[in-house]
Amino acid sequence: METLRTLPKFLIIGVQRVRTTWFRYNLTQHPEIFLVDCEINFFRENFRKGLDWYKSPFIRGNNYLAIGKKTPEYIYCKIA
């Protein structure tokens, strides 16, 4: 059976020193929330690695109601 690969349903974005790590920690205390352990920085640093690479850390979260990640650096990304 093929493993379902999913994407995050929410992001924690903020600048340094505004308690994003504290916020992440508190969310992980909920039994239905899964957050990856690392800051992936996909759109700023790892986009060339592709979507399958981006999805791989989220595999462990397939059985959770909400899946998310913390990447404070996204606050600096320009959309346009």
A tleap script that builds the chain and sets N, CA, C and O, in Angstrom:
source leaprc.protein.ff14SB
mol = sequence {
  NMET GLU THR LEU ARG THR LEU PRO LYS PHE
  LEU ILE ILE GLY VAL GLN ARG VAL ARG THR
  THR TRP PHE ARG TYR ASN LEU THR GLN HIE
  PRO GLU ILE PHE LEU VAL ASP CYS GLU ILE
  ASN PHE PHE ARG GLU ASN PHE ARG LYS GLY
  LEU ASP TRP TYR LYS SER PRO PHE ILE ARG
  GLY ASN ASN TYR LEU ALA ILE GLY LYS LYS
  THR PRO GLU TYR ILE TYR CYS LYS ILE CALA
}
set mol.1.N position { 0.836 -1.187 0.000 }
set mol.1.CA position { 0.000 0.000 0.000 }
set mol.1.C position { 0.881 1.251 0.000 }
set mol.1.O position { 1.832 1.350 0.775 }
set mol.2.N position { 0.563 2.180 -0.853 }
set mol.2.CA position { 1.352 3.409 -0.960 }
set mol.2.C position { 1.045 4.338 0.203 }
set mol.2.O position { -0.113 4.494 0.591 }
set mol.3.N position { 2.074 4.948 0.755 }
set mol.3.CA position { 1.914 5.885 1.854 }
set mol.3.C position { 1.347 7.203 1.337 }
set mol.3.O position { 1.859 7.771 0.372 }
set mol.4.N position { 0.294 7.681 1.979 }
set mol.4.CA position { -0.289 8.961 1.630 }
set mol.4.C position { 0.677 10.069 2.024 }
set mol.4.O position { 1.174 10.098 3.150 }
set mol.5.N position { 0.934 10.959 1.114 }
set mol.5.CA position { 1.780 12.115 1.426 }
set mol.5.C position { 0.895 13.348 1.435 }
set mol.5.O position { 0.149 13.598 0.488 }
set mol.6.N position { 0.980 14.082 2.465 }
set mol.6.CA position { 0.085 15.225 2.634 }
set mol.6.C position { 0.876 16.517 2.791 }
set mol.6.O position { 2.087 16.500 3.014 }
set mol.7.N position { 0.187 17.605 2.675 }
set mol.7.CA position { 0.774 18.927 2.848 }
set mol.7.C position { 0.252 19.537 4.141 }
set mol.7.O position { -0.782 19.108 4.654 }
set mol.8.N position { 0.956 20.538 4.674 }
set mol.8.CA position { 0.475 21.172 5.907 }
set mol.8.C position { -0.836 21.904 5.673 }
set mol.8.O position { -1.109 22.409 4.584 }
set mol.9.N position { -1.626 21.944 6.713 }
set mol.9.CA position { -2.899 22.667 6.673 }
set mol.9.C position { -2.754 24.070 7.255 }
set mol.9.O position { -3.608 24.930 7.038 }
set mol.10.N position { -1.664 24.299 7.999 }
set mol.10.CA position { -1.432 25.625 8.557 }
set mol.10.C position { 0.071 25.858 8.706 }
set mol.10.O position { 0.862 24.916 8.760 }
set mol.11.N position { 0.440 27.135 8.772 }
set mol.11.CA position { 1.836 27.561 8.958 }
set mol.11.C position { 1.921 28.489 10.160 }
set mol.11.O position { 1.002 29.261 10.434 }
set mol.12.N position { 3.033 28.404 10.869 }
set mol.12.CA position { 3.341 29.376 11.911 }
set mol.12.C position { 4.405 30.292 11.310 }
set mol.12.O position { 5.517 29.855 11.014 }
set mol.13.N position { 4.057 31.551 11.135 }
set mol.13.CA position { 4.958 32.519 10.509 }
set mol.13.C position { 5.100 33.703 11.449 }
set mol.13.O position { 4.116 34.168 12.024 }
set mol.14.N position { 6.312 34.184 11.603 }
set mol.14.CA position { 6.545 35.347 12.454 }
set mol.14.C position { 8.001 35.743 12.390 }
set mol.14.O position { 8.812 35.059 11.766 }
set mol.15.N position { 8.322 36.807 13.010 }
set mol.15.CA position { 9.715 37.243 13.073 }
set mol.15.C position { 10.384 36.616 14.288 }
set mol.15.O position { 9.719 36.042 15.150 }
set mol.16.N position { 11.697 36.731 14.345 }
set mol.16.CA position { 12.419 36.181 15.477 }
set mol.16.C position { 12.015 36.897 16.765 }
set mol.16.O position { 11.680 38.081 16.769 }
set mol.17.N position { 12.059 36.133 17.857 }
set mol.17.CA position { 11.826 36.652 19.203 }
set mol.17.C position { 10.363 37.023 19.460 }
set mol.17.O position { 10.099 37.874 20.310 }
set mol.18.N position { 9.410 36.418 18.759 }
set mol.18.CA position { 7.988 36.702 19.025 }
set mol.18.C position { 7.249 35.451 19.486 }
set mol.18.O position { 6.027 35.364 19.366 }
set mol.19.N position { 7.999 34.483 20.015 }
set mol.19.CA position { 7.427 33.295 20.644 }
set mol.19.C position { 6.872 32.262 19.665 }
set mol.19.O position { 5.953 31.529 20.031 }
set mol.20.N position { 7.388 32.169 18.433 }
set mol.20.CA position { 6.910 31.141 17.512 }
set mol.20.C position { 7.261 29.741 18.016 }
set mol.20.O position { 6.478 28.811 17.817 }
set mol.21.N position { 8.412 29.565 18.660 }
set mol.21.CA position { 8.781 28.257 19.206 }
set mol.21.C position { 7.853 27.894 20.365 }
set mol.21.O position { 7.437 26.741 20.478 }
set mol.22.N position { 7.529 28.838 21.211 }
set mol.22.CA position { 6.596 28.613 22.306 }
set mol.22.C position { 5.221 28.230 21.766 }
set mol.22.O position { 4.580 27.309 22.272 }
set mol.23.N position { 4.776 28.942 20.740 }
set mol.23.CA position { 3.479 28.662 20.129 }
set mol.23.C position { 3.469 27.259 19.523 }
set mol.23.O position { 2.498 26.519 19.685 }
set mol.24.N position { 4.550 26.890 18.824 }
set mol.24.CA position { 4.662 25.554 18.251 }
set mol.24.C position { 4.607 24.494 19.345 }
set mol.24.O position { 3.894 23.499 19.214 }
set mol.25.N position { 5.354 24.703 20.417 }
set mol.25.CA position { 5.376 23.747 21.523 }
set mol.25.C position { 3.965 23.516 22.079 }
set mol.25.O position { 3.558 22.376 22.299 }
set mol.26.N position { 3.239 24.586 22.298 }
set mol.26.CA position { 1.898 24.454 22.851 }
set mol.26.C position { 0.947 23.742 21.897 }
set mol.26.O position { 0.098 22.972 22.346 }
set mol.27.N position { 1.062 23.973 20.619 }
set mol.27.CA position { 0.233 23.253 19.659 }
set mol.27.C position { 0.538 21.756 19.663 }
set mol.27.O position { -0.370 20.941 19.502 }
set mol.28.N position { 1.795 21.390 19.845 }
set mol.28.CA position { 2.147 19.964 19.833 }
set mol.28.C position { 1.613 19.223 21.050 }
set mol.28.O position { 1.635 17.993 21.069 }
set mol.29.N position { 1.139 19.929 22.056 }
set mol.29.CA position { 0.556 19.274 23.219 }
set mol.29.C position { -0.843 18.722 22.922 }
set mol.29.O position { -1.366 17.903 23.677 }
set mol.30.N position { -1.429 19.169 21.842 }
set mol.30.CA position { -2.758 18.683 21.464 }
set mol.30.C position { -2.622 17.351 20.723 }
set mol.30.O position { -1.802 17.249 19.810 }
set mol.31.N position { -3.395 16.334 21.086 }
set mol.31.CA position { -3.235 15.003 20.496 }
set mol.31.C position { -3.626 14.889 19.021 }
set mol.31.O position { -3.292 13.893 18.380 }
set mol.32.N position { -4.321 15.877 18.473 }
set mol.32.CA position { -4.740 15.801 17.075 }
set mol.32.C position { -3.965 16.738 16.158 }
set mol.32.O position { -4.324 16.908 14.993 }
set mol.33.N position { -2.897 17.349 16.685 }
set mol.33.CA position { -2.090 18.280 15.895 }
set mol.33.C position { -0.685 17.716 15.718 }
set mol.33.O position { -0.049 17.290 16.683 }
set mol.34.N position { -0.214 17.718 14.488 }
set mol.34.CA position { 1.140 17.266 14.161 }
set mol.34.C position { 1.905 18.428 13.550 }
set mol.34.O position { 1.424 19.073 12.618 }
set mol.35.N position { 3.097 18.693 14.073 }
set mol.35.CA position { 3.995 19.684 13.480 }
set mol.35.C position { 5.337 19.023 13.222 }
set mol.35.O position { 5.828 18.259 14.053 }
set mol.36.N position { 5.933 19.316 12.069 }
set mol.36.CA position { 7.251 18.772 11.785 }
set mol.36.C position { 8.265 19.394 12.731 }
set mol.36.O position { 8.067 20.503 13.227 }
set mol.37.N position { 9.353 18.673 12.976 }
set mol.37.CA position { 10.365 19.099 13.945 }
set mol.37.C position { 11.296 20.184 13.424 }
set mol.37.O position { 11.899 20.913 14.212 }
set mol.38.N position { 11.417 20.299 12.124 }
set mol.38.CA position { 12.422 21.214 11.569 }
set mol.38.C position { 11.759 22.356 10.799 }
set mol.38.O position { 10.589 22.274 10.426 }
set mol.39.N position { 12.514 23.398 10.576 }
set mol.39.CA position { 12.077 24.500 9.730 }
set mol.39.C position { 12.527 24.173 8.308 }
set mol.39.O position { 13.723 24.185 8.018 }
set mol.40.N position { 11.589 23.884 7.434 }
set mol.40.CA position { 11.895 23.363 6.103 }
set mol.40.C position { 12.373 24.451 5.141 }
set mol.40.O position { 13.225 24.185 4.293 }
set mol.41.N position { 11.849 25.656 5.256 }
set mol.41.CA position { 12.242 26.773 4.380 }
set mol.41.C position { 12.164 26.391 2.904 }
set mol.41.O position { 13.071 26.693 2.128 }
set mol.42.N position { 11.089 25.734 2.530 }
set mol.42.CA position { 10.940 25.237 1.161 }
set mol.42.C position { 10.946 26.350 0.123 }
set mol.42.O position { 11.694 26.274 -0.852 }
set mol.43.N position { 10.144 27.361 0.307 }
set mol.43.CA position { 9.990 28.379 -0.721 }
set mol.43.C position { 11.185 29.319 -0.830 }
set mol.43.O position { 11.398 29.914 -1.886 }
set mol.44.N position { 11.958 29.466 0.223 }
set mol.44.CA position { 13.134 30.348 0.179 }
set mol.44.C position { 14.412 29.621 -0.210 }
set mol.44.O position { 15.240 30.181 -0.929 }
set mol.45.N position { 14.594 28.375 0.253 }
set mol.45.CA position { 15.879 27.712 0.098 }
set mol.45.C position { 15.846 26.365 -0.623 }
set mol.45.O position { 16.850 25.957 -1.206 }
set mol.46.N position { 14.714 25.674 -0.592 }
set mol.46.CA position { 14.686 24.292 -1.076 }
set mol.46.C position { 13.681 24.029 -2.183 }
set mol.46.O position { 13.344 22.873 -2.440 }
set mol.47.N position { 13.201 25.058 -2.838 }
set mol.47.CA position { 12.180 24.900 -3.864 }
set mol.47.C position { 12.638 23.988 -5.009 }
set mol.47.O position { 11.830 23.246 -5.569 }
set mol.48.N position { 13.913 24.037 -5.355 }
set mol.48.CA position { 14.446 23.208 -6.454 }
set mol.48.C position { 14.379 21.722 -6.152 }
set mol.48.O position { 14.438 20.903 -7.070 }
set mol.49.N position { 14.259 21.360 -4.880 }
set mol.49.CA position { 14.209 19.943 -4.510 }
set mol.49.C position { 12.869 19.300 -4.859 }
set mol.49.O position { 12.758 18.074 -4.867 }
set mol.50.N position { 11.866 20.099 -5.142 }
set mol.50.CA position { 10.590 19.594 -5.618 }
set mol.50.C position { 9.551 19.338 -4.537 }
set mol.50.O position { 9.851 19.304 -3.343 }
set mol.51.N position { 8.320 19.160 -5.000 }
set mol.51.CA position { 7.192 18.993 -4.095 }
set mol.51.C position { 7.245 17.675 -3.319 }
set mol.51.O position { 6.837 17.634 -2.159 }
set mol.52.N position { 7.737 16.605 -3.935 }
set mol.52.CA position { 7.838 15.340 -3.202 }
set mol.52.C position { 8.789 15.473 -2.020 }
set mol.52.O position { 8.531 14.917 -0.953 }
set mol.53.N position { 9.886 16.204 -2.199 }
set mol.53.CA position { 10.815 16.448 -1.090 }
set mol.53.C position { 10.114 17.231 0.019 }
set mol.53.O position { 10.273 16.927 1.201 }
set mol.54.N position { 9.338 18.238 -0.374 }
set mol.54.CA position { 8.626 19.072 0.600 }
set mol.54.C position { 7.603 18.257 1.390 }
set mol.54.O position { 7.447 18.467 2.593 }
set mol.55.N position { 6.917 17.346 0.739 }
set mol.55.CA position { 5.885 16.535 1.383 }
set mol.55.C position { 6.459 15.498 2.345 }
set mol.55.O position { 5.779 15.110 3.295 }
set mol.56.N position { 7.670 15.046 2.130 }
set mol.56.CA position { 8.203 13.901 2.882 }
set mol.56.C position { 8.205 14.068 4.409 }
set mol.56.O position { 7.927 13.081 5.089 }
set mol.57.N position { 8.491 15.225 4.996 }
set mol.57.CA position { 8.454 15.321 6.460 }
set mol.57.C position { 7.046 15.193 7.053 }
set mol.57.O position { 6.898 14.955 8.252 }
set mol.58.N position { 6.027 15.350 6.227 }
set mol.58.CA position { 4.661 15.343 6.714 }
set mol.58.C position { 4.029 13.954 6.713 }
set mol.58.O position { 2.897 13.796 7.169 }
set mol.59.N position { 4.733 12.953 6.213 }
set mol.59.CA position { 4.196 11.591 6.141 }
set mol.59.C position { 3.744 11.109 7.516 }
set mol.59.O position { 2.685 10.494 7.643 }
set mol.60.N position { 4.526 11.379 8.524 }
set mol.60.CA position { 4.178 10.920 9.882 }
set mol.60.C position { 2.894 11.545 10.400 }
set mol.60.O position { 2.320 11.045 11.367 }
set mol.61.N position { 2.437 12.607 9.794 }
set mol.61.CA position { 1.236 13.291 10.254 }
set mol.61.C position { -0.050 12.855 9.588 }
set mol.61.O position { -1.100 13.456 9.816 }
set mol.62.N position { 0.012 11.816 8.766 }
set mol.62.CA position { -1.171 11.394 8.018 }
set mol.62.C position { -2.379 11.082 8.890 }
set mol.62.O position { -3.508 11.263 8.433 }
set mol.63.N position { -2.197 10.629 10.108 }
set mol.63.CA position { -3.312 10.234 10.966 }
set mol.63.C position { -3.778 11.341 11.907 }
set mol.63.O position { -4.607 11.091 12.782 }
set mol.64.N position { -3.268 12.543 11.745 }
set mol.64.CA position { -3.640 13.658 12.606 }
set mol.64.C position { -4.705 14.524 11.933 }
set mol.64.O position { -4.808 14.557 10.707 }
set mol.65.N position { -5.482 15.213 12.739 }
set mol.65.CA position { -6.520 16.089 12.224 }
set mol.65.C position { -5.923 17.332 11.554 }
set mol.65.O position { -6.393 17.761 10.500 }
set mol.66.N position { -4.898 17.898 12.163 }
set mol.66.CA position { -4.257 19.100 11.641 }
set mol.66.C position { -2.755 18.876 11.538 }
set mol.66.O position { -2.127 18.339 12.451 }
set mol.67.N position { -2.194 19.293 10.418 }
set mol.67.CA position { -0.764 19.153 10.158 }
set mol.67.C position { -0.214 20.541 9.854 }
set mol.67.O position { -0.787 21.281 9.055 }
set mol.68.N position { 0.900 20.892 10.494 }
set mol.68.CA position { 1.452 22.217 10.265 }
set mol.68.C position { 2.959 22.249 10.352 }
set mol.68.O position { 3.617 21.233 10.577 }
set mol.69.N position { 3.484 23.436 10.169 }
set mol.69.CA position { 4.923 23.648 10.280 }
set mol.69.C position { 5.201 25.076 10.701 }
set mol.69.O position { 4.368 25.969 10.547 }
set mol.70.N position { 6.400 25.264 11.239 }
set mol.70.CA position { 6.845 26.586 11.684 }
set mol.70.C position { 8.009 27.018 10.807 }
set mol.70.O position { 9.036 26.342 10.744 }
set mol.71.N position { 7.845 28.133 10.140 }
set mol.71.CA position { 8.916 28.704 9.331 }
set mol.71.C position { 8.846 30.217 9.449 }
set mol.71.O position { 8.243 30.875 8.601 }
set mol.72.N position { 9.454 30.781 10.492 }
set mol.72.CA position { 9.388 32.225 10.688 }
set mol.72.C position { 9.952 33.043 9.525 }
set mol.72.O position { 9.525 34.178 9.311 }
set mol.73.N position { 10.896 32.491 8.776 }
set mol.73.CA position { 11.509 33.250 7.688 }
set mol.73.C position { 10.532 33.599 6.572 }
set mol.73.O position { 10.815 34.495 5.777 }
set mol.74.N position { 9.400 32.922 6.490 }
set mol.74.CA position { 8.432 33.235 5.437 }
set mol.74.C position { 7.889 34.648 5.563 }
set mol.74.O position { 7.346 35.178 4.593 }
set mol.75.N position { 8.016 35.266 6.711 }
set mol.75.CA position { 7.553 36.630 6.895 }
set mol.75.C position { 8.292 37.582 5.942 }
set mol.75.O position { 7.787 38.654 5.610 }
set mol.76.N position { 9.481 37.179 5.511 }
set mol.76.CA position { 10.304 38.018 4.641 }
set mol.76.C position { 10.136 37.720 3.159 }
set mol.76.O position { 10.723 38.413 2.329 }
set mol.77.N position { 9.351 36.710 2.803 }
set mol.77.CA position { 9.163 36.340 1.399 }
set mol.77.C position { 8.268 37.363 0.701 }
set mol.77.O position { 7.257 37.801 1.249 }
set mol.78.N position { 8.651 37.726 -0.489 }
set mol.78.CA position { 7.854 38.647 -1.280 }
set mol.78.C position { 6.954 37.837 -2.217 }
set mol.78.O position { 7.418 36.921 -2.896 }
set mol.79.N position { 5.694 38.174 -2.245 }
set mol.79.CA position { 4.739 37.447 -3.071 }
set mol.79.C position { 4.783 37.942 -4.507 }
set mol.79.O position { 4.732 37.138 -5.438 }
set mol.80.N position { 4.876 39.224 -4.698 }
set mol.80.CA position { 4.854 39.766 -6.055 }
set mol.80.C position { 6.196 40.315 -6.439 }
set mol.80.O position { 6.363 40.814 -7.551 }
savepdb mol mol.pdb
quit
